[in-house]
Amino acid sequence: MDTQELIKQQVTSHAVVLYMKGNPQQPQCGFSANAVRILNALGIKDFFSVDILQDPAIRQGIKEFANWPTIPQLYINGQFIGGSDIMTEMYQSGELRDLLKI
């Protein structure tokens, strides 16, 4: 399976997917830590995460997959949502809560 197929499989087989630096227990950058905090604040604790620092092909491939240059990247039900800044705006407006049907 090539990288793009793997990414597609990951985002379509899990309800919530976060591509991040590090893991939810130990984020490796402030933006990833913010993304995890937002999901946790919404009660989403058991989401699928991918540490892009562990696989250079995924690190580059996810940027191409979404045509989005930065990490973290959040996917909900297979749909690309955005990075940390967009997550923050959507959280503050309540839009993220609505999208997650909480």
C-alpha positions as CSV (number, residue, x, y, z in Angstrom):
1,M,0.0,0.0,0.0
2,D,1.5,3.3,-1.0
3,T,1.5,6.3,1.4
4,Q,-1.6,8.1,-0.1
5,E,-3.6,4.9,0.1
6,L,-2.5,4.3,3.7
7,I,-3.6,7.9,4.6
8,K,-6.9,7.5,2.8
9,Q,-7.5,4.2,4.7
10,Q,-6.7,5.9,8.0
11,V,-8.9,8.9,7.6
12,T,-11.9,6.9,6.3
13,S,-11.8,4.0,8.8
14,H,-11.7,6.2,12.0
15,A,-14.2,8.8,13.0
16,V,-11.6,11.2,14.3
17,V,-8.0,11.2,13.1
18,L,-5.3,13.6,14.2
19,Y,-2.0,13.8,12.4
20,M,0.4,15.3,14.9
21,K,3.9,15.7,16.1
22,G,4.3,13.2,19.0
23,N,1.3,11.4,20.5
24,P,-1.7,12.5,22.6
25,Q,0.1,11.7,25.8
26,Q,3.3,13.5,24.8
27,P,2.8,16.1,22.0
28,Q,6.1,17.3,20.5
29,C,4.9,20.8,19.6
30,G,2.6,23.5,20.9
31,F,0.2,23.3,18.0
32,S,-0.2,19.5,18.4
33,A,-0.7,20.0,22.2
34,N,-3.4,22.6,21.5
35,A,-5.2,20.2,19.1
36,V,-5.2,17.4,21.7
37,R,-6.4,19.8,24.4
38,I,-9.3,20.9,22.2
39,L,-10.4,17.3,21.5
40,N,-10.1,16.4,25.1
41,A,-12.1,19.4,26.2
42,L,-14.8,18.2,23.8
43,G,-14.7,14.7,25.5
44,I,-13.0,13.1,22.5
45,K,-10.3,11.1,24.3
46,D,-10.2,7.9,22.1
47,F,-9.2,9.3,18.7
48,F,-6.9,7.8,16.2
49,S,-3.6,9.7,16.1
50,V,-0.6,9.4,13.8
51,D,2.8,10.6,14.9
52,I,4.3,12.1,11.7
53,L,7.7,12.2,13.3
54,Q,7.9,8.4,13.2
55,D,7.5,8.1,9.4
56,P,9.0,10.6,6.9
57,A,6.7,9.3,4.1
58,I,3.6,10.0,6.2
59,R,5.1,13.4,7.2
60,Q,5.3,14.5,3.6
61,G,2.4,12.5,2.3
62,I,-0.2,14.0,4.6
63,K,0.7,17.5,3.4
64,E,0.1,16.4,-0.1
65,F,-3.0,14.5,0.7
66,A,-4.8,17.5,2.1
67,N,-2.8,20.1,0.1
68,W,-2.2,21.7,3.6
69,P,1.4,22.5,4.5
70,T,1.3,22.3,8.3
71,I,0.8,19.8,11.1
72,P,-1.4,19.0,13.0
73,Q,-4.2,18.0,10.7
74,L,-7.6,17.0,11.9
75,Y,-10.0,14.7,10.0
76,I,-13.6,14.0,11.0
77,N,-15.5,11.2,9.2
78,G,-13.0,11.3,6.4
79,Q,-13.2,15.1,5.9
80,F,-10.2,17.3,6.4
81,I,-11.0,20.0,9.0
82,G,-7.8,21.9,9.4
83,G,-5.0,22.6,11.7
84,S,-4.6,24.0,15.2
85,D,-5.7,27.6,14.4
86,I,-8.9,26.4,12.6
87,M,-9.6,23.9,15.3
88,T,-9.3,26.7,17.9
89,E,-11.7,29.0,15.9
90,M,-14.2,26.2,15.4
91,Y,-14.0,25.2,19.1
92,Q,-14.6,28.7,20.3
93,S,-17.6,29.2,17.9
94,G,-19.1,25.8,18.8
95,E,-18.8,24.6,15.2
96,L,-16.4,21.8,16.1
97,R,-18.8,20.5,18.8
98,D,-21.6,20.5,16.3
99,L,-19.5,18.8,13.7
100,L,-18.7,16.1,16.2
101,K,-22.3,15.9,17.2
102,I,-21.6,16.3,20.9
